[in-house]
């Protein structure tokens, strides 16, 4: 049951990040938009949790770094 829960979290993170990039590439969403920053942070956090549960340490480090970048991005866009 717990495996499926974290799998759903991981899949949702991948889908959200992919959607975010598709929207950005198709000029539907700009990188300095609040929604873009929120979606990136959600996706990175979901993948971080999935990797942490699976003990994939390099992926944990990568997504931990992306979470920090995501938080800084959210701070930047919400200060505008």
MOPEHU-V59827 format. One record per residue. N is the residue number from 0. RES is the residue in one small letter. PHI is phi in whole degrees, 0 to 359 (none if undefined). D_FIRST is the distance of its C-alpha to the first C-alpha in whole Angstrom. Layout:
n:N res:RES phi:PHI d_first:D_FIRST
n:N res:RES phi:PHI d_first:D_FIRST
This chain:
n:0 res:x phi:none d_first:0
n:1 res:x phi:293 d_first:4
n:2 res:x phi:301 d_first:5
n:3 res:x phi:294 d_first:5
n:4 res:x phi:301 d_first:6
n:5 res:x phi:289 d_first:9
n:6 res:x phi:297 d_first:10
n:7 res:x phi:297 d_first:11
n:8 res:x phi:299 d_first:13
n:9 res:x phi:297 d_first:14
n:10 res:x phi:297 d_first:15
n:11 res:x phi:297 d_first:17
n:12 res:x phi:297 d_first:19
n:13 res:x phi:298 d_first:20
n:14 res:x phi:296 d_first:21
n:15 res:x phi:294 d_first:23
n:16 res:x phi:295 d_first:25
n:17 res:x phi:298 d_first:26
n:18 res:x phi:300 d_first:27
n:19 res:x phi:301 d_first:29
n:20 res:x phi:292 d_first:31
n:21 res:x phi:298 d_first:32
n:22 res:x phi:297 d_first:33
n:23 res:x phi:290 d_first:35
n:24 res:x phi:295 d_first:36
n:25 res:x phi:273 d_first:37
n:26 res:x phi:62 d_first:39
n:27 res:x phi:270 d_first:37
n:28 res:x phi:212 d_first:36
n:29 res:x phi:269 d_first:38
n:30 res:x phi:296 d_first:36
n:31 res:x phi:266 d_first:38
n:32 res:x phi:274 d_first:36
n:33 res:x phi:299 d_first:34
n:34 res:x phi:297 d_first:31
n:35 res:x phi:302 d_first:31
n:36 res:x phi:295 d_first:31
n:37 res:x phi:295 d_first:28
n:38 res:x phi:296 d_first:26
n:39 res:x phi:297 d_first:27
n:40 res:x phi:295 d_first:25
n:41 res:x phi:299 d_first:22
n:42 res:x phi:300 d_first:22
n:43 res:x phi:296 d_first:23
n:44 res:x phi:293 d_first:20
n:45 res:x phi:297 d_first:17
n:46 res:x phi:291 d_first:18
n:47 res:x phi:299 d_first:19
n:48 res:x phi:297 d_first:16
n:49 res:x phi:297 d_first:14
n:50 res:x phi:293 d_first:17
n:51 res:x phi:297 d_first:17
n:52 res:x phi:297 d_first:13
n:53 res:x phi:275 d_first:14
n:54 res:x phi:57 d_first:17
n:55 res:x phi:261 d_first:20
n:56 res:x phi:295 d_first:22
n:57 res:x phi:295 d_first:25
n:58 res:x phi:289 d_first:23
n:59 res:x phi:297 d_first:22
n:60 res:x phi:297 d_first:26
n:61 res:x phi:301 d_first:26
n:62 res:x phi:287 d_first:24
n:63 res:x phi:298 d_first:25
n:64 res:x phi:297 d_first:29
n:65 res:x phi:293 d_first:28
n:66 res:x phi:295 d_first:26
n:67 res:x phi:299 d_first:30
n:68 res:x phi:298 d_first:32
n:69 res:x phi:297 d_first:30
n:70 res:x phi:296 d_first:31
n:71 res:x phi:297 d_first:34
n:72 res:x phi:295 d_first:34
n:73 res:x phi:295 d_first:33
n:74 res:x phi:301 d_first:36
n:75 res:x phi:296 d_first:38
n:76 res:x phi:286 d_first:38
n:77 res:x phi:279 d_first:37
n:78 res:x phi:280 d_first:41
n:79 res:x phi:290 d_first:43
